Amino acid sequence: MSEPSKSLSVATIIPAVMSHPDNPHPVMGTKVLLSDGSELNGVTSVELKASVEGGVWHAVITVLPREIPTICANARFVEVDISDLKSTAREHARVAP
C-alpha cells in the first residue's frame, strides 16, 4: 500500500497578539504557517533552540494530530464448530488455503 507523500516545511511562526506592551507575550494564539500557506493544526508546543555549532535557531514543534489515518486490512472470518474431546461426532475446522 503506497500513499502519495507531501513534503512541506515551516515557513513562519506568528506569535499571538500582545494585549499590552508591558505584559508577557501570550502563548495561546501562536500560529505555525507552512510553505504552502496553510496553518499547521494540533500544535501543542513550539520550542526555539540555538546552538554554537550551527549558529542558527532551530524550532522543535510538537503536534498532536487530530485526524487518525485509515488503515485498510484484509481479513478472513472462519466459523469453527467445537465439541468435547470424548465426542464421537467430533469435527475439525478446515481452513481454505
C-alpha positions in Angstrom: 0.0 0.0 0.0 1.6 3.2 -1.2 0.2 6.6 -0.3 1.4 9.8 -2.0 3.6 11.9 0.2 3.5 15.6 0.5 6.6 17.5 1.7 6.1 20.8 3.4 8.3 23.0 5.5 7.6 25.6 8.2 7.6 29.0 6.6 6.6 31.3 9.5 5.8 31.2 13.2 3.4 34.0 14.1 3.3 34.9 17.8 -0.1 35.7 19.4 -1.2 39.3 19.6 0.1 41.1 22.8 -2.7 42.7 24.8 -0.3 45.3 26.3 3.4 46.1 25.5 4.3 45.8 29.2 2.7 42.3 29.6 4.5 39.0 28.8 3.8 37.6 25.3 0.9 35.1 25.4 1.4 31.6 24.1 -2.2 30.8 23.1 -2.9 32.0 19.6 0.6 31.4 18.2 0.3 30.1 14.6 2.6 27.9 12.6 2.3 28.5 8.8 3.6 26.0 6.3 5.3 26.6 3.0 2.0 26.1 1.0 0.4 28.9 3.1 -1.8 26.5 5.3 -1.8 26.6 9.1 -0.4 23.6 11.0 -3.1 22.4 13.3 -2.8 20.5 16.5 0.4 22.3 17.7 0.9 21.8 21.4 4.3 23.5 21.8 7.0 25.4 19.9 10.5 25.4 21.3 13.3 27.5 19.9 16.8 26.2 20.3 20.1 27.8 19.5 23.5 26.1 19.2 27.0 27.4 19.0 27.8 24.7 16.4 25.1 25.6 13.9 24.8 29.3 14.5 21.1 29.3 13.6 17.9 28.9 15.5 16.0 25.6 15.3 12.3 25.2 16.1 11.1 22.0 17.7 7.3 21.8 17.0 5.2 19.2 18.9 2.0 18.3 17.1 -0.9 16.2 18.3 -2.7 15.0 15.2 -6.5 15.3 15.2 -7.1 13.1 12.2 -6.4 9.4 12.6 -5.4 7.8 9.3 -7.5 5.0 8.0 -5.7 1.6 7.7 -7.0 -0.9 5.2 -6.7 -4.6 6.1 -7.9 -7.8 4.5 -9.4 -10.4 6.9 -11.0 -13.8 6.6 -13.5 -15.0 9.1 -13.7 -18.7 9.9 -16.5 -20.3 11.7 -15.4 -23.2 13.9 -17.6 -25.8 15.5 -16.4 -27.0 18.9 -17.2 -30.3 20.7 -15.7 -32.0 23.7 -12.8 -34.4 23.5 -14.9 -37.6 24.1 -17.5 -36.8 21.4 -17.6 -39.5 18.6 -19.0 -36.9 16.2 -16.0 -34.6 16.7 -15.4 -32.3 13.7 -12.3 -30.4 13.0 -12.3 -27.0 11.4 -10.8 -26.8 7.9 -9.4 -23.5 6.7 -9.2 -23.0 2.9 -5.6 -22.1 1.8 
